[in-house]
């Protein structure tokens, strides 16, 4: 497994009395709490620091309270758990605070410990199936160009100015989110940009945070292993647009789910359409139109109420990236920024200055095929990627991909079919098989690709390095290769374990082996 990396926390925590936590939040304890001060909270013994509350939650195989002794030895001064956990850890030697359901209580408790009830920063949240990470990075980049110190949390990383760490979950557990938020405030950030997954809502990961502006990108096939159906998936994301959670919203209405959310949301909101003649185009308050696309840049015009207009570009491929930029800009306007000021600042710099790790990222150099690395791992993302690359590629399009093991199996057929419909050459390989048989995953993808009945050549190459080499061998000058799935990742999950595998560096090595000069070192 990969090495554990601790959470970003305040460098100078302000301790609070444990008795105050119990009293103010109406919690239950059977222990004396005299003079005990707490300064942090964590779910894992590896991240325990002196003064922490250790959280013992029921797990699939073992209750977290079983590790209370190890947490105490590492410096924890109290245990937060449920009644079952209290029985397990009754002799752990530290006070036990008992709640009916740990996860449902955790966000508000973490918020109290880290003093996040009144955050002195504008908090943005972005949800949807595709594009969340890109919108968060574009928001952060725009804020930086506007002179606003900000922090972000995304699938790719957590960042506060120049301090960053690689992400695990799309949205971290509530203990980490609140520690990160407190660290950001300690660092005097004026804005916070958070990626909010559906799981973050249903698993209480952003409880205790109030968002000033929330945004919605789209809804398409993903995570149906976690949710009963699209209705259930939609309901999870729609929770973010609740007055108890957010003050204002911006909804992209390019699909029926966005139109529905705009009608059902309980907070003031504005709408933006980015696909001409889409279902929400005629009624949208803001409209984005792409004016030019190249392999390295997308230019667009954003028009809003009262004749307001902004013309700019984003250094990323595809109309969907311009859509992400449009949503980010409107979210800034809803937070109080003037559109003319945003336009002046970004255009003085030649456009939006953003790098989004592993999102239509060009890894190749100036000669040979253009090699794109992307995190897209849904049927809709595949379709958008292939359409965008086809529009700017004079030659063949080679599409390299795999699929997650132990995840939503229902989307595999569609992923394969869309790949074969949109590419000239399809290379199917392993990705993160986890505990599944990788051959079974590849077979499902190949069956989907074959069902398209297209003229695409289809190759199945299990070994990832060999698959990269195969894709490069199938392409030449004027052609494009898309590697969809890994994006920013630097590990693979195989047979229940994790192995180091830097996809970006492996691609560069393969390009060099083929006689091409890859692009210079990536900088985030």
PAKOL-496286 format. One line per field, with one value per residue (C-alpha): residue number from 1; x, y, z. Coordinates in steps of 0.05 Angstrom, whole numbers, plus 5000, padded with zeros to 4 digits. Each point is the difference from the previous one (the first is absolute). Last residue first. Layout:
BEGIN
n = c(NUM,...)
x = c(X,...)
y = c(Y,...)
z = c(Z,...)
***
This chain:
BEGIN
n = c(524,523,522,521,520,519,518,517,516,515,514,513,512,511,510,509,508,507,506,505,504,503,502,501,500,499,498,497,496,495,494,493,492,491,490,489,488,487,486,485,484,483,482,481,480,479,478,477,476,475,474,473,472,471,470,469,468,467,466,465,464,463,462,461,460,459,458,457,456,455,454,453,452,451,450,449,448,447,446,445,444,443,442,441,440,439,438,437,436,435,434,433,432,431,430,429,428,427,426,425,424,423,422,421,420,419,418,417,416,415,414,413,412,411,410,409,408,407,406,405,404,403,402,401,400,399,398,397,396,395,394,393,392,391,390,389,388,387,386,385,384,383,382,381,380,379,378,377,376,375,374,373,372,371,370,369,368,367,366,365,364,363,362,361,360,359,358,357,356,355,354,353,352,351,350,349,348,347,346,345,344,343,342,341,340,339,338,337,336,335,334,333,332,331,330,329,328,327,326,325,324,323,322,321,320,319,318,317,316,315,314,313,312,311,310,309,308,307,306,305,304,303,302,301,300,299,298,297,296,295,294,293,292,291,290,289,288,287,286,285,284,283,282,281,280,279,278,277,276,275,274,273,272,271,270,269,268,267,266,265,264,263,262,261,260,259,258,257,256,255,254,253,252,251,250,249,248,247,246,245,244,243,242,241,240,239,238,237,236,235,234,233,232,231,230,229,228,227,226,225,224,223,222,221,220,219,218,217,216,215,214,213,212,211,210,209,208,207,206,205,204,203,202,201,200,199,198,197,196,195,194,193,192,191,190,189,188,187,186,185,184,183,182,181,180,179,178,177,176,175,174,173,172,171,170,169,168,167,166,165,164,163,162,161,160,159,158,157,156,155,154,153,152,151,150,149,148,147,146,145,144,143,142,141,140,139,138,137,136,135,134,133,132,131,130,129,128,127,126,125,124,123,122,121,120,119,118,117,116,115,114,113,112,111,110,109,108,107,106,105,104,103,102,101,100,99,98,97,96,95,94,93,92,91,90,89,88,87,86,85,84,83,82,81,80,79,78,77,76,75,74,73,72,71,70,69,68,67,66,65,64,63,62,61,60,59,58,57,56,55,54,53,52,51,50,49,48,47,46,45,44,43,42,41,40,39,38,37,36,35,34,33,32,31,30,29,28,27,26,25,24,23,22,21,20,19,18,17,16,15,14,13,12,11,10,9,8,7,6,5,4,3,2,1)
x = c(5017,5064,5010,5072,5012,4959,5025,5054,4982,5042,4953,5040,4992,4925,4999,5040,4953,4939,5030,5015,4928,4972,5042,4991,5014,4963,4939,4970,4934,5022,5020,4988,5045,5037,5023,4934,4993,4958,4992,4936,5005,5065,4985,5046,4999,5024,5033,5068,4993,4955,4992,5069,4982,4938,5041,5053,4946,4970,5068,5008,4930,5006,4932,5002,4933,5000,4940,5005,4942,4955,4938,4952,4990,4990,5074,5017,4949,5025,5071,4983,4966,5058,5050,4964,4998,5074,5015,4972,4972,5033,5028,4998,5026,5017,5011,5002,4955,5031,4950,5021,4959,4963,4930,4955,5050,5010,4925,4987,5054,4977,4927,5015,5040,4946,4962,5062,5000,5062,5037,5048,5009,5002,5052,5020,5040,4966,5038,4973,5025,5020,4981,4985,4966,4926,5017,5031,4937,4952,5043,5005,4926,4979,5050,4976,4928,5019,5036,5074,5030,5065,5037,5069,5005,5055,5008,5033,5070,5037,4989,5002,4953,4967,4941,4952,4927,4989,5058,5019,4959,5046,4968,5015,4933,5014,5056,5021,4965,4942,4992,5001,4955,4949,4996,4991,4946,4964,4999,5014,4945,4994,4951,5051,5051,4951,4987,5075,5006,4941,5028,5068,4969,4961,5065,5030,4940,5013,5066,5075,5029,5036,4935,4979,4965,4940,4954,4931,4948,4939,4955,5002,5058,5043,5063,5042,5051,5071,5027,5076,5053,4977,4962,4928,4966,4936,4967,4933,4980,4931,4977,4928,4980,4928,5015,5061,4971,4987,5061,4992,5071,5040,5027,4938,5006,4947,4994,4982,4963,4995,4947,5020,4943,4995,5075,5011,4951,5035,5066,4973,4971,5069,5035,4971,5064,4978,5027,4980,4993,5000,5021,4993,4938,4970,5004,5034,5052,4945,4991,5062,4972,4931,5031,5034,4935,4960,5055,4993,5013,5063,5069,5010,4966,5062,5000,4954,4986,4983,5026,5042,4966,5027,4997,5009,5008,5008,4985,5043,4979,4986,5046,5018,4930,5002,4941,5027,5073,4979,4967,5067,5017,5062,5018,5026,5016,5007,5033,5058,5033,5047,4963,4936,5030,5023,4930,4970,5050,4984,4926,5007,5045,4950,4943,5031,5033,4961,5028,5032,5076,5031,5073,5027,5011,5032,5014,4936,4957,4989,4966,5011,4975,4928,4993,5009,5019,5029,4998,5038,4961,5039,4950,5048,5002,4924,4998,5050,4960,4935,5034,5028,4931,4966,5050,4991,4924,4999,4960,4947,4975,5021,5040,5004,5025,5015,5013,5045,4994,4973,4949,4984,5070,5028,5044,4967,4931,5005,5026,4939,4954,5032,5002,4928,4972,5063,4996,4927,4968,5057,5045,5060,5050,5053,5068,5025,4979,4961,4931,5026,4954,4939,5011,5006,4932,4970,5029,5069,5042,5062,5040,5071,5035,5076,5026,4991,4927,4991,5029,4953,4940,5014,4940,4957,5006,4953,5024,4980,4957,5014,4965,5030,5052,5021,5062,4996,5069,5042,5066,4995,4966,5010,5021,4946,4948,4933,5027,4983,5040,5015,4967,5007,4985,4996,4943,4965,4975,4974,4931,4993,4940,4998,4957,5041,5017,5009,5042,5044,5008,5021,5054,5028,5029,5071,5020,5041,5064,5021,4927,4991,5017,4987,5054,5029,5001,5048,4968,4979)
y = c(5443,4994,4944,4988,5017,4968,4935,4994,4945,4940,4944,4988,5074,4995,4938,5036,5060,4954,4965,5068,5023,4934,4999,4929,4983,4937,4995,4936,4961,4962,5064,5073,5043,5062,5068,5030,5068,4975,4924,4990,5018,4995,5039,4994,5049,4996,5054,4967,4927,4952,4924,4990,5052,4959,4936,5031,5024,4930,4968,5044,4983,4925,4971,5019,4992,5032,5025,5031,5048,4988,5003,4944,5034,4931,4985,5058,4977,4928,5026,5040,4939,4955,5049,4998,4924,4996,5046,4949,5044,5016,5068,5000,5072,5012,4941,5010,5011,5034,5030,5026,5046,5031,5025,4940,4951,5041,5012,4925,4983,5052,4979,4928,5019,5046,4945,4975,5058,4986,4940,5005,5066,5002,5002,5050,5018,5037,5012,5057,5002,5061,5074,5005,5063,4978,4927,5020,5035,4946,4945,5035,5018,4928,4970,5048,4978,4926,5012,4996,5066,5013,5021,4993,5026,4979,5042,4955,5016,5066,5058,4961,4949,5002,5044,5004,4990,5000,4967,5059,5062,5058,5069,5070,5024,5043,5043,5030,5067,4957,4968,5065,5041,4946,4988,5075,5004,4941,5033,4953,4990,4926,4992,5030,4949,4943,5028,4997,4928,4977,5032,4968,4931,5011,5023,4934,4963,5037,4964,5006,5042,5066,5038,5059,5068,5040,5026,5030,5039,5019,5009,4925,4957,4983,4957,4998,4945,4981,4929,4988,4947,4955,5058,5022,5065,5039,4957,5029,5009,5022,5031,5009,4933,4994,4986,4956,4953,4939,5012,5044,5027,4963,5044,5019,5038,5007,5045,4982,5020,4939,4945,4964,4966,5038,5010,4927,4978,5040,4971,4930,5012,5015,5064,5038,5018,5022,5057,5002,5047,4996,4928,4944,5016,5035,4935,4995,4949,4949,4999,4957,4942,5007,4993,4934,4973,5020,4972,4932,4961,5039,4975,4951,5052,5043,5028,5012,5074,5063,5068,5059,5026,5059,5022,5071,5023,4930,4984,4944,4959,4938,4995,4926,4978,4934,5016,5068,4983,4937,5045,5035,5071,5033,5058,5070,5044,5076,5055,4957,5027,4940,4985,5000,4948,4957,5003,4978,4943,4977,5005,4960,4948,4985,5002,4944,5024,5019,4967,4949,4993,5066,5016,5056,5074,5061,5055,5038,4951,4938,4932,4956,4963,4984,5071,5045,5072,5060,5074,5065,5049,5044,4995,4954,4956,4999,4980,4943,4974,5001,4966,4946,4988,4999,4950,4954,5001,4988,4936,4972,5063,5040,5064,5037,5071,5029,5075,5010,5021,4933,5006,4930,4976,5001,4937,4961,5026,4983,4931,4988,5025,4955,4939,4994,4962,4957,4980,4980,4999,5040,4981,5038,4953,5027,4967,4935,4951,4957,5013,4993,4945,5023,5072,4976,4967,5064,5044,5032,5061,4982,5050,5022,4972,5002,4940,4954,5021,4985,4931,4987,5027,4952,4955,5062,4995,4941,4942,4967,5049,5057,5030,5068,5016,5073,5022,5068,5031,5035,4969,4981,4940,4992,4927,4983,5018,5036,5067,5059,5061,5048,4970,5023,4957,5041,4960,4952,4948,4940,4972,5045,5024,5058,5062,5040,5056,4956,4944,5047,5046,4941,4984,5069,5033,5003,5052,4966,5034,4963,4988,4933,4970,4925,4948,4962,4924,4964,4963,4927)
z = c(4778,4961,4949,4978,4927,4944,4972,4946,4951,4979,5021,5064,5016,4991,5045,5054,4997,5006,5060,5032,4994,5024,5063,5026,5073,5021,5044,5027,4994,4938,4964,5017,4957,5024,4974,4980,4965,4942,5005,4961,4927,4961,4936,4941,4942,4928,4957,5003,5020,5037,5006,5031,5054,5020,5002,5044,5049,4999,5013,5061,5024,4993,4979,4926,4965,4930,4961,4931,4989,4940,5043,5020,5068,5031,4994,5047,5052,4997,5007,5062,5032,4981,5029,5068,4999,4983,5059,5049,5055,5066,4979,4924,4999,4926,4954,4924,4940,4939,4951,4932,4954,5059,5013,4990,5029,5063,5007,4998,5050,5051,4989,5016,5062,5030,5037,5037,5050,5043,5026,4942,4964,4925,4945,4946,4938,4942,4935,4956,4929,4960,4996,5075,5027,4995,5015,5067,5024,4977,5031,5066,5004,4985,5049,5054,4988,5004,5066,5017,4977,5038,4938,4968,4929,4952,4937,4947,4977,5009,5048,5065,5031,5068,4982,5059,4981,5076,5036,5044,4984,4983,4998,4976,4973,4940,4971,5067,4988,4976,5068,5039,4955,4992,5075,5012,4948,5032,5069,5058,5052,5014,4943,4952,5024,4989,4930,4985,5025,4959,4938,5012,5006,4935,4966,5024,4969,4935,4995,5013,5056,5002,5015,4958,5006,4979,5055,4991,5039,4959,5061,5016,4977,4940,5004,4937,4988,4981,5011,5002,4991,4944,4969,5008,4980,5015,5053,5023,5073,5022,5066,5023,4970,4973,4927,5012,5053,4957,4956,4938,5008,5053,5056,5039,5066,5054,5061,5071,5063,5045,5005,4936,4964,4934,4990,5020,4947,4946,5022,4999,4930,4972,4978,5059,5038,5069,5042,5073,5059,5076,5011,5052,5042,4939,4959,4933,5024,5011,4924,4994,5040,4968,4931,5019,5030,4938,4955,5032,5065,5017,5018,4942,4957,5010,4930,4941,4989,5039,4983,5026,5064,5039,5073,5027,5072,5027,5073,5029,5060,4959,4940,5006,5022,4964,4955,4982,4991,4962,4948,4992,5022,4971,5046,4983,5060,4997,5041,5024,5063,5012,5065,4959,4953,5059,5029,4934,4995,5070,4983,4936,5034,5056,4950,4958,4937,4937,4937,5047,5002,4982,4990,5045,4989,5031,4949,5014,5038,4958,5007,4940,4938,5020,5024,5060,4989,5036,4984,5002,4956,4952,4943,4963,5062,5002,4927,5012,5060,4962,4940,5047,5032,4932,4974,5060,4994,4925,4996,5047,5035,5061,5014,5066,5012,5069,5007,5059,5074,5023,5055,5025,4983,5071,4988,5057,4984,4926,5017,5044,4945,4949,5044,5023,4940,4997,5073,5005,5070,5033,5058,5028,5033,5048,4996,5032,4946,5049,4971,4929,4974,5040,4978,4928,5004,5030,4945,4997,5017,5041,5041,5014,4939,5006,4961,5060,5004,4925,5010,5058,4960,4942,5015,4996,4925,4999,4957,4935,4960,5048,5061,5016,5054,4996,5039,5032,4994,5052,4979,4926,4969,4925,4998,5051,4949,5005,5025,5044,5022,5057,5061,5073,5061,5064,5031,4951,5049,4962,4982,4940,4958,4951,5003,4949,5048,5061,4970,4960,5060,5044,4949,5012,4938,4975,4947,4947,4975,4937,4981,4966,4932,5007,5007,4941,5007,4954,4942,5011)
***
